[in-house]
Amino acid sequence: MSDSKTILQPKAKIAFTTLGCRVNQYDTQAMKEQVEKATLETVSFETVADIYVINTCTVTAAADSEGKQLVRRAKARNPDSFVVVTGCLAQDRPEQVAALPGVDLVVGNSNKSSLLSRILQANTKLDSNVHTFPLLHNESSPWIGGISRFDGHQRATIKVQDGCNFACSFCLIPRVRGGMISRPGLEIVEEGKRLATNGVKELVLAGIQLSSYGRDWGLKADEPRLAPVIEKLLGMPGVQRVRLSSYAVADFEEALFPLWKSKTGLCAHLHLPLQSGDEGILKAMRRPYTLKGYRETVENIRKTAPQVGLTSDIIAGFPGETDEAFQNTLNCIREFGFVDFHPFPYSDRPDTPGELLKPKVNPAVIRQRMDRLWALKKECLAQAAQGAMGKTFRVIVEKHDREYQAGLTDEGLRVLFSKKEGWLGKETRVKVTGLHKGTALAEWV
């Protein structure tokens, strides 16, 4: 819809920062482009700004703490600034967030599309610096008007799905993101075209429940759903590859297999969250799969598309996790041959079934198990690097540190190589030569 909104003069500066997943990162980019259309100037969060917007995550207790710390940092930079907290923490506990010293406005996920108008309605100090500007927006759109670039990244994320219908006992994402909703394929393709026109060569498709894309339209799990959209994206000039973000075993779309077989540009990489390798713990977690089902999916992937690299997520210390259950998880990580995985310590989330589960695992034990997971993670990376030794891979050049640049192979292996000016965002080929601080080391080809 179109209406006339009051907005700030071009001199006003607004800074964004993001915690959490790719979907949250996408939302921040969309909000940035929305306010830029209204002539605000977006600046780094590390600089002095008139308005600070903190897009929070609440998947762990650590994420909650970090969001609150960012509020204090914003006010320390500019005590007179207007601080906005949005995202998952803001959606779940708005009263608690609003009570934090320094917070001026709380905007939940469901209202991100109207972020700017809400800022202007709440910030009466800016009345003398406003003028009228026609602002186009949909008050309830989960896509927030879309994006045309992806600041700070060489690979651009496209949000193709939001919300979740699963009911995992440790997770509050369904209640902060709402029910599952899929984005129309035409909108995805149009956004891909905008990004490609601006020089993006790799598109990462992301969602909260990505594997279930299209199921809310009545499509069955065994029907092509995301595959036709990927084919259209790969057919556009400038798009050299498409990668899937975190992808569940539930509702696995087998129509993806022909795309990997034909090597059309769909990256041979799947991030399949496992969380636990113990059947009893998975049941207590209320995961939408069994260990047997997960194993069958992995076996099908290995058989049908053996080149696909697998990465995963693991939770340590879920209530009731015994030493034996944890050992089962370690065994499964080795069995499935993950290229890499992300370990997380369990923390109770407010008002979730997991909060009531007992017995709780001693924090000291959780720390010990995390240490073992980090050690195994290094083993997985070393094995993946060893398996890639001497092979050549194509990568998009990304930032890493002062000495190295980085890239992610189609199979999900991160590689480091010597820094060269003028190559960020461009595709190159590198050959793996060794291991450096737990990461594969490569040289330019």
FILUMKOL-690363 format. One record per residue (C-alpha): z, x, y; residue in one letter. Coordinates in steps of 0.05 Angstrom, whole numbers, plus 5000, padded with zeros to 4 digits. Layout:
% residues N
z->Z | x->X | y->Y | r->A
...
***
This chain:
% residues 445
z->5000 | x->5000 | y->5000 | r->M
z->4990 | x->5022 | y->5072 | r->S
z->5039 | x->5014 | y->5129 | r->D
z->5060 | x->5050 | y->5192 | r->S
z->5119 | x->5098 | y->5183 | r->K
z->5158 | x->5139 | y->5233 | r->T
z->5154 | x->5213 | y->5219 | r->I
z->5177 | x->5279 | y->5247 | r->L
z->5139 | x->5323 | y->5295 | r->Q
z->5099 | x->5380 | y->5263 | r->P
z->5152 | x->5431 | y->5284 | r->K
z->5204 | x->5402 | y->5237 | r->A
z->5214 | x->5446 | y->5175 | r->K
z->5230 | x->5420 | y->5105 | r->I
z->5248 | x->5463 | y->5045 | r->A
z->5247 | x->5443 | y->4971 | r->F
z->5278 | x->5474 | y->4910 | r->T
z->5275 | x->5451 | y->4837 | r->T
z->5319 | x->5455 | y->4775 | r->L
z->5297 | x->5437 | y->4705 | r->G
z->5234 | x->5418 | y->4669 | r->C
z->5160 | x->5420 | y->4685 | r->R
z->5162 | x->5345 | y->4701 | r->V
z->5214 | x->5359 | y->4756 | r->N
z->5172 | x->5417 | y->4782 | r->Q
z->5112 | x->5370 | y->4786 | r->Y
z->5153 | x->5318 | y->4824 | r->D
z->5173 | x->5370 | y->4875 | r->T
z->5101 | x->5391 | y->4887 | r->Q
z->5081 | x->5318 | y->4896 | r->A
z->5137 | x->5306 | y->4946 | r->M
z->5117 | x->5369 | y->4984 | r->K
z->5045 | x->5347 | y->4990 | r->E
z->5069 | x->5278 | y->5011 | r->Q
z->5110 | x->5304 | y->5070 | r->V
z->5055 | x->5353 | y->5090 | r->E
z->5007 | x->5295 | y->5098 | r->K
z->5058 | x->5268 | y->5148 | r->A
z->5053 | x->5335 | y->5186 | r->T
z->5119 | x->5365 | y->5166 | r->L
z->5120 | x->5440 | y->5155 | r->E
z->5144 | x->5461 | y->5085 | r->T
z->5180 | x->5528 | y->5082 | r->V
z->5217 | x->5570 | y->5031 | r->S
z->5286 | x->5546 | y->5009 | r->F
z->5311 | x->5615 | y->5025 | r->E
z->5296 | x->5607 | y->5099 | r->T
z->5327 | x->5565 | y->5155 | r->V
z->5301 | x->5493 | y->5153 | r->A
z->5316 | x->5427 | y->5186 | r->D
z->5316 | x->5389 | y->5120 | r->I
z->5332 | x->5415 | y->5050 | r->Y
z->5312 | x->5376 | y->4988 | r->V
z->5345 | x->5395 | y->4922 | r->I
z->5310 | x->5366 | y->4860 | r->N
z->5365 | x->5368 | y->4808 | r->T
z->5370 | x->5370 | y->4732 | r->C
z->5427 | x->5343 | y->4690 | r->T
z->5407 | x->5363 | y->4619 | r->V
z->5467 | x->5410 | y->4615 | r->T
z->5534 | x->5419 | y->4650 | r->A
z->5507 | x->5486 | y->4677 | r->A
z->5449 | x->5449 | y->4710 | r->A
z->5499 | x->5402 | y->4744 | r->D
z->5538 | x->5462 | y->4771 | r->S
z->5476 | x->5497 | y->4796 | r->E
z->5453 | x->5435 | y->4834 | r->G
z->5520 | x->5431 | y->4870 | r->K
z->5517 | x->5505 | y->4887 | r->Q
z->5449 | x->5495 | y->4919 | r->L
z->5478 | x->5443 | y->4966 | r->V
z->5529 | x->5494 | y->4990 | r->R
z->5475 | x->5547 | y->4999 | r->R
z->5432 | x->5500 | y->5041 | r->A
z->5489 | x->5483 | y->5088 | r->K
z->5508 | x->5557 | y->5093 | r->A
z->5437 | x->5573 | y->5117 | r->R
z->5437 | x->5518 | y->5169 | r->N
z->5501 | x->5479 | y->5180 | r->P
z->5462 | x->5428 | y->5222 | r->D
z->5410 | x->5415 | y->5168 | r->S
z->5399 | x->5349 | y->5134 | r->F
z->5410 | x->5358 | y->5059 | r->V
z->5377 | x->5311 | y->5009 | r->V
z->5394 | x->5311 | y->4934 | r->V
z->5344 | x->5279 | y->4888 | r->T
z->5326 | x->5285 | y->4814 | r->G
z->5363 | x->5270 | y->4750 | r->C
z->5434 | x->5285 | y->4772 | r->L
z->5423 | x->5242 | y->4834 | r->A
z->5397 | x->5186 | y->4791 | r->Q
z->5454 | x->5188 | y->4741 | r->D
z->5514 | x->5198 | y->4787 | r->R
z->5494 | x->5180 | y->4858 | r->P
z->5564 | x->5165 | y->4883 | r->E
z->5591 | x->5231 | y->4857 | r->Q
z->5533 | x->5269 | y->4889 | r->V
z->5540 | x->5232 | y->4955 | r->A
z->5613 | x->5252 | y->4958 | r->A
z->5596 | x->5326 | y->4955 | r->L
z->5610 | x->5362 | y->5022 | r->P
z->5544 | x->5373 | y->5058 | r->G
z->5503 | x->5319 | y->5024 | r->V
z->5470 | x->5272 | y->5074 | r->D
z->5425 | x->5231 | y->5029 | r->L
z->5417 | x->5217 | y->4955 | r->V
z->5349 | x->5195 | y->4927 | r->V
z->5343 | x->5179 | y->4853 | r->G
z->5282 | x->5192 | y->4810 | r->N
z->5259 | x->5121 | y->4817 | r->S
z->5254 | x->5129 | y->4893 | r->N
z->5220 | x->5197 | y->4898 | r->K
z->5156 | x->5164 | y->4922 | r->S
z->5191 | x->5138 | y->4984 | r->S
z->5229 | x->5203 | y->4998 | r->L
z->5202 | x->5213 | y->5068 | r->L
z->5215 | x->5142 | y->5093 | r->S
z->5286 | x->5145 | y->5065 | r->R
z->5299 | x->5211 | y->5101 | r->I
z->5275 | x->5181 | y->5167 | r->L
z->5316 | x->5118 | y->5158 | r->Q
z->5379 | x->5158 | y->5144 | r->A
z->5370 | x->5214 | y->5195 | r->N
z->5384 | x->5183 | y->5263 | r->T
z->5390 | x->5251 | y->5296 | r->K
z->5315 | x->5258 | y->5291 | r->L
z->5299 | x->5197 | y->5332 | r->D
z->5278 | x->5237 | y->5393 | r->S
z->5229 | x->5278 | y->5351 | r->N
z->5189 | x->5224 | y->5318 | r->V
z->5122 | x->5191 | y->5326 | r->H
z->5083 | x->5139 | y->5288 | r->T
z->5038 | x->5161 | y->5231 | r->F
z->5002 | x->5119 | y->5178 | r->P
z->5033 | x->5138 | y->5111 | r->L
z->5003 | x->5117 | y->5045 | r->L
z->5051 | x->5113 | y->4986 | r->H
z->5072 | x->5069 | y->4928 | r->N
z->5147 | x->5057 | y->4929 | r->E
z->5154 | x->5060 | y->4853 | r->S
z->5099 | x->5106 | y->4830 | r->S
z->5124 | x->5158 | y->4780 | r->P
z->5066 | x->5203 | y->4800 | r->W
z->5087 | x->5204 | y->4875 | r->I
z->5015 | x->5206 | y->4900 | r->G
z->4993 | x->5264 | y->4857 | r->G
z->4981 | x->5338 | y->4872 | r->I
z->4923 | x->5384 | y->4891 | r->S
z->4957 | x->5451 | y->4879 | r->R
z->5019 | x->5480 | y->4845 | r->F
z->5056 | x->5527 | y->4891 | r->D
z->5087 | x->5589 | y->4861 | r->G
z->5050 | x->5582 | y->4795 | r->H
z->4983 | x->5608 | y->4770 | r->Q
z->4979 | x->5553 | y->4718 | r->R
z->4984 | x->5481 | y->4744 | r->A
z->5025 | x->5426 | y->4712 | r->T
z->4998 | x->5355 | y->4709 | r->I
z->5049 | x->5301 | y->4695 | r->K
z->5014 | x->5254 | y->4646 | r->V
z->5075 | x->5215 | y->4622 | r->Q
z->5146 | x->5199 | y->4644 | r->D
z->5207 | x->5167 | y->4614 | r->G
z->5233 | x->5166 | y->4543 | r->C
z->5246 | x->5113 | y->4489 | r->N
z->5284 | x->5159 | y->4442 | r->F
z->5360 | x->5154 | y->4440 | r->A
z->5386 | x->5224 | y->4422 | r->C
z->5462 | x->5224 | y->4423 | r->S
z->5468 | x->5286 | y->4466 | r->F
z->5417 | x->5266 | y->4519 | r->C
z->5419 | x->5223 | y->4581 | r->L
z->5346 | x->5232 | y->4600 | r->I
z->5326 | x->5161 | y->4580 | r->P
z->5375 | x->5131 | y->4630 | r->R
z->5355 | x->5177 | y->4687 | r->V
z->5280 | x->5174 | y->4674 | r->R
z->5274 | x->5103 | y->4648 | r->G
z->5229 | x->5078 | y->4593 | r->G
z->5165 | x->5111 | y->4571 | r->M
z->5104 | x->5104 | y->4615 | r->I
z->5036 | x->5137 | y->4606 | r->S
z->4990 | x->5156 | y->4663 | r->R
z->4919 | x->5129 | y->4663 | r->P
z->4869 | x->5180 | y->4637 | r->G
z->4824 | x->5171 | y->4698 | r->L
z->4881 | x->5192 | y->4745 | r->E
z->4895 | x->5253 | y->4702 | r->I
z->4822 | x->5275 | y->4703 | r->V
z->4816 | x->5264 | y->4778 | r->E
z->4879 | x->5307 | y->4789 | r->E
z->4851 | x->5360 | y->4743 | r->G
z->4787 | x->5360 | y->4785 | r->K
z->4827 | x->5370 | y->4849 | r->R
z->4866 | x->5428 | y->4819 | r->L
z->4804 | x->5461 | y->4790 | r->A
z->4769 | x->5455 | y->4858 | r->T
z->4827 | x->5494 | y->4887 | r->N
z->4819 | x->5550 | y->4837 | r->G
z->4866 | x->5531 | y->4781 | r->V
z->4839 | x->5554 | y->4714 | r->K
z->4894 | x->5531 | y->4666 | r->E
z->4924 | x->5461 | y->4665 | r->L
z->4990 | x->5447 | y->4630 | r->V
z->4999 | x->5374 | y->4609 | r->L
z->5072 | x->5354 | y->4614 | r->A
z->5116 | x->5294 | y->4601 | r->G
z->5186 | x->5274 | y->4580 | r->I
z->5160 | x->5245 | y->4514 | r->Q
z->5091 | x->5276 | y->4514 | r->L
z->5074 | x->5265 | y->4440 | r->S
z->5081 | x->5190 | y->4450 | r->S
z->5028 | x->5187 | y->4505 | r->Y
z->4991 | x->5121 | y->4501 | r->G
z->5040 | x->5088 | y->4454 | r->R
z->5065 | x->5042 | y->4510 | r->D
z->4994 | x->5014 | y->4514 | r->W
z->4997 | x->4993 | y->4442 | r->G
z->4958 | x->5052 | y->4413 | r->L
z->4981 | x->5075 | y->4345 | r->K
z->5008 | x->5145 | y->4330 | r->A
z->4947 | x->5161 | y->4287 | r->D
z->4897 | x->5140 | y->4341 | r->E
z->4866 | x->5188 | y->4391 | r->P
z->4907 | x->5182 | y->4454 | r->R
z->4914 | x->5247 | y->4493 | r->L
z->4856 | x->5283 | y->4458 | r->A
z->4800 | x->5245 | y->4495 | r->P
z->4833 | x->5262 | y->4562 | r->V
z->4838 | x->5335 | y->4543 | r->I
z->4764 | x->5336 | y->4524 | r->E
z->4745 | x->5309 | y->4593 | r->K
z->4789 | x->5360 | y->4628 | r->L
z->4758 | x->5417 | y->4588 | r->L
z->4689 | x->5392 | y->4607 | r->G
z->4702 | x->5401 | y->4681 | r->M
z->4675 | x->5463 | y->4719 | r->P
z->4730 | x->5514 | y->4731 | r->G
z->4778 | x->5491 | y->4677 | r->V
z->4781 | x->5546 | y->4625 | r->Q
z->4838 | x->5520 | y->4583 | r->R
z->4889 | x->5464 | y->4575 | r->V
z->4959 | x->5474 | y->4547 | r->R
z->5009 | x->5424 | y->4521 | r->L
z->5081 | x->5428 | y->4546 | r->S
z->5141 | x->5409 | y->4503 | r->S
z->5115 | x->5365 | y->4447 | r->Y
z->5157 | x->5325 | y->4397 | r->A
z->5144 | x->5319 | y->4323 | r->V
z->5151 | x->5243 | y->4330 | r->A
z->5084 | x->5208 | y->4343 | r->D
z->5046 | x->5272 | y->4330 | r->F
z->4973 | x->5262 | y->4349 | r->E
z->4929 | x->5290 | y->4293 | r->E
z->4867 | x->5279 | y->4336 | r->A
z->4887 | x->5345 | y->4369 | r->L
z->4869 | x->5384 | y->4307 | r->F
z->4793 | x->5380 | y->4317 | r->P
z->4802 | x->5409 | y->4387 | r->L
z->4839 | x->5469 | y->4360 | r->W
z->4787 | x->5478 | y->4305 | r->K
z->4729 | x->5477 | y->4353 | r->S
z->4764 | x->5526 | y->4399 | r->K
z->4742 | x->5485 | y->4459 | r->T
z->4797 | x->5511 | y->4505 | r->G
z->4859 | x->5474 | y->4482 | r->L
z->4910 | x->5530 | y->4476 | r->C
z->4933 | x->5541 | y->4404 | r->A
z->5006 | x->5534 | y->4424 | r->H
z->5057 | x->5480 | y->4410 | r->L
z->5128 | x->5477 | y->4435 | r->H
z->5162 | x->5435 | y->4382 | r->L
z->5237 | x->5425 | y->4397 | r->P
z->5277 | x->5430 | y->4333 | r->L
z->5348 | x->5431 | y->4363 | r->Q
z->5381 | x->5440 | y->4294 | r->S
z->5359 | x->5463 | y->4225 | r->G
z->5413 | x->5422 | y->4190 | r->D
z->5396 | x->5352 | y->4165 | r->E
z->5466 | x->5326 | y->4178 | r->G
z->5468 | x->5352 | y->4250 | r->I
z->5399 | x->5323 | y->4264 | r->L
z->5424 | x->5255 | y->4240 | r->K
z->5486 | x->5261 | y->4285 | r->A
z->5440 | x->5280 | y->4343 | r->M
z->5399 | x->5217 | y->4328 | r->R
z->5335 | x->5257 | y->4333 | r->R
z->5271 | x->5217 | y->4320 | r->P
z->5254 | x->5258 | y->4258 | r->Y
z->5287 | x->5289 | y->4197 | r->T
z->5286 | x->5362 | y->4178 | r->L
z->5240 | x->5342 | y->4121 | r->K
z->5192 | x->5308 | y->4170 | r->G
z->5194 | x->5368 | y->4217 | r->Y
z->5179 | x->5415 | y->4159 | r->R
z->5120 | x->5372 | y->4136 | r->E
z->5091 | x->5372 | y->4207 | r->T
z->5097 | x->5448 | y->4211 | r->V
z->5064 | x->5455 | y->4143 | r->E
z->5007 | x->5410 | y->4165 | r->N
z->4997 | x->5451 | y->4228 | r->I
z->4997 | x->5516 | y->4188 | r->R
z->4946 | x->5487 | y->4140 | r->K
z->4900 | x->5453 | y->4190 | r->T
z->4906 | x->5499 | y->4251 | r->A
z->4937 | x->5565 | y->4227 | r->P
z->4923 | x->5599 | y->4293 | r->Q
z->4973 | x->5554 | y->4330 | r->V
z->5035 | x->5592 | y->4354 | r->G
z->5100 | x->5552 | y->4352 | r->L
z->5158 | x->5557 | y->4400 | r->T
z->5221 | x->5514 | y->4401 | r->S
z->5288 | x->5494 | y->4430 | r->D
z->5355 | x->5503 | y->4394 | r->I
z->5424 | x->5475 | y->4410 | r->I
z->5485 | x->5515 | y->4389 | r->A
z->5553 | x->5482 | y->4378 | r->G
z->5536 | x->5409 | y->4371 | r->F
z->5599 | x->5369 | y->4351 | r->P
z->5610 | x->5377 | y->4276 | r->G
z->5566 | x->5439 | y->4269 | r->E
z->5599 | x->5481 | y->4215 | r->T
z->5584 | x->5553 | y->4200 | r->D
z->5540 | x->5529 | y->4143 | r->E
z->5502 | x->5481 | y->4188 | r->A
z->5491 | x->5537 | y->4239 | r->F
z->5467 | x->5583 | y->4183 | r->Q
z->5417 | x->5530 | y->4163 | r->N
z->5390 | x->5531 | y->4233 | r->T
z->5382 | x->5607 | y->4232 | r->L
z->5346 | x->5601 | y->4165 | r->N
z->5298 | x->5548 | y->4192 | r->C
z->5281 | x->5591 | y->4253 | r->I
z->5260 | x->5646 | y->4207 | r->R
z->5224 | x->5598 | y->4159 | r->E
z->5182 | x->5566 | y->4214 | r->F
z->5162 | x->5633 | y->4243 | r->G
z->5172 | x->5614 | y->4316 | r->F
z->5138 | x->5661 | y->4366 | r->V
z->5197 | x->5647 | y->4412 | r->D
z->5252 | x->5595 | y->4423 | r->F
z->5301 | x->5575 | y->4477 | r->H
z->5375 | x->5573 | y->4456 | r->P
z->5422 | x->5526 | y->4493 | r->F
z->5498 | x->5518 | y->4486 | r->P
z->5519 | x->5446 | y->4474 | r->Y
z->5556 | x->5411 | y->4530 | r->S
z->5579 | x->5339 | y->4532 | r->D
z->5538 | x->5294 | y->4577 | r->R
z->5575 | x->5237 | y->4612 | r->P
z->5574 | x->5170 | y->4575 | r->D
z->5530 | x->5193 | y->4518 | r->T
z->5547 | x->5181 | y->4445 | r->P
z->5553 | x->5256 | y->4435 | r->G
z->5612 | x->5256 | y->4484 | r->E
z->5653 | x->5216 | y->4433 | r->L
z->5633 | x->5256 | y->4371 | r->L
z->5684 | x->5301 | y->4338 | r->K
z->5703 | x->5353 | y->4318 | r->P
z->5683 | x->5392 | y->4380 | r->K
z->5663 | x->5464 | y->4367 | r->V
z->5708 | x->5516 | y->4400 | r->N
z->5675 | x->5545 | y->4463 | r->P
z->5688 | x->5616 | y->4436 | r->A
z->5650 | x->5598 | y->4373 | r->V
z->5593 | x->5569 | y->4413 | r->I
z->5588 | x->5635 | y->4452 | r->R
z->5587 | x->5674 | y->4386 | r->Q
z->5531 | x->5629 | y->4360 | r->R
z->5492 | x->5637 | y->4424 | r->M
z->5497 | x->5713 | y->4416 | r->D
z->5468 | x->5707 | y->4346 | r->R
z->5412 | x->5662 | y->4371 | r->L
z->5395 | x->5711 | y->4427 | r->W
z->5392 | x->5767 | y->4376 | r->A
z->5347 | x->5726 | y->4331 | r->L
z->5304 | x->5707 | y->4391 | r->K
z->5291 | x->5782 | y->4402 | r->K
z->5273 | x->5789 | y->4328 | r->E
z->5222 | x->5732 | y->4334 | r->C
z->5191 | x->5763 | y->4396 | r->L
z->5188 | x->5831 | y->4363 | r->A
z->5155 | x->5802 | y->4301 | r->Q
z->5105 | x->5764 | y->4343 | r->A
z->5089 | x->5827 | y->4383 | r->A
z->5081 | x->5866 | y->4318 | r->Q
z->5034 | x->5813 | y->4291 | r->G
z->4993 | x->5817 | y->4355 | r->A
z->4991 | x->5893 | y->4357 | r->M
z->4921 | x->5919 | y->4373 | r->G
z->4893 | x->5849 | y->4385 | r->K
z->4860 | x->5827 | y->4449 | r->T
z->4880 | x->5763 | y->4485 | r->F
z->4857 | x->5726 | y->4546 | r->R
z->4911 | x->5708 | y->4597 | r->V
z->4919 | x->5681 | y->4667 | r->I
z->4952 | x->5736 | y->4709 | r->V
z->5021 | x->5715 | y->4735 | r->E
z->5078 | x->5748 | y->4773 | r->K
z->5134 | x->5785 | y->4736 | r->H
z->5168 | x->5841 | y->4774 | r->D
z->5151 | x->5901 | y->4818 | r->R
z->5122 | x->5941 | y->4760 | r->E
z->5090 | x->5889 | y->4715 | r->Y
z->5048 | x->5827 | y->4716 | r->Q
z->5051 | x->5776 | y->4659 | r->A
z->5008 | x->5728 | y->4621 | r->G
z->5017 | x->5676 | y->4566 | r->L
z->4969 | x->5681 | y->4508 | r->T
z->4936 | x->5618 | y->4481 | r->D
z->4986 | x->5623 | y->4423 | r->E
z->5048 | x->5623 | y->4468 | r->G
z->5064 | x->5697 | y->4467 | r->L
z->5085 | x->5724 | y->4536 | r->R
z->5057 | x->5794 | y->4549 | r->V
z->5070 | x->5845 | y->4604 | r->L
z->5019 | x->5893 | y->4632 | r->F
z->5014 | x->5942 | y->4691 | r->S
z->5007 | x->5910 | y->4759 | r->K
z->4940 | x->5906 | y->4794 | r->K
z->4929 | x->5877 | y->4863 | r->E
z->4883 | x->5818 | y->4873 | r->G
z->4889 | x->5791 | y->4803 | r->W
z->4940 | x->5735 | y->4809 | r->L
z->4912 | x->5670 | y->4782 | r->G
z->4851 | x->5703 | y->4751 | r->K
z->4835 | x->5708 | y->4678 | r->E
z->4834 | x->5776 | y->4644 | r->T
z->4836 | x->5805 | y->4574 | r->R
z->4893 | x->5849 | y->4551 | r->V
z->4908 | x->5886 | y->4486 | r->K
z->4979 | x->5886 | y->4458 | r->V
z->5006 | x->5957 | y->4449 | r->T
z->5081 | x->5950 | y->4438 | r->G
z->5146 | x->5918 | y->4459 | r->L
z->5183 | x->5924 | y->4525 | r->H
z->5253 | x->5894 | y->4535 | r->K
z->5240 | x->5839 | y->4485 | r->G
z->5171 | x->5823 | y->4511 | r->T
z->5103 | x->5844 | y->4484 | r->A
z->5072 | x->5901 | y->4524 | r->L
z->4997 | x->5903 | y->4535 | r->A
z->4944 | x->5942 | y->4570 | r->E
z->4884 | x->5918 | y->4610 | r->W
z->4818 | x->5913 | y->4573 | r->V
***
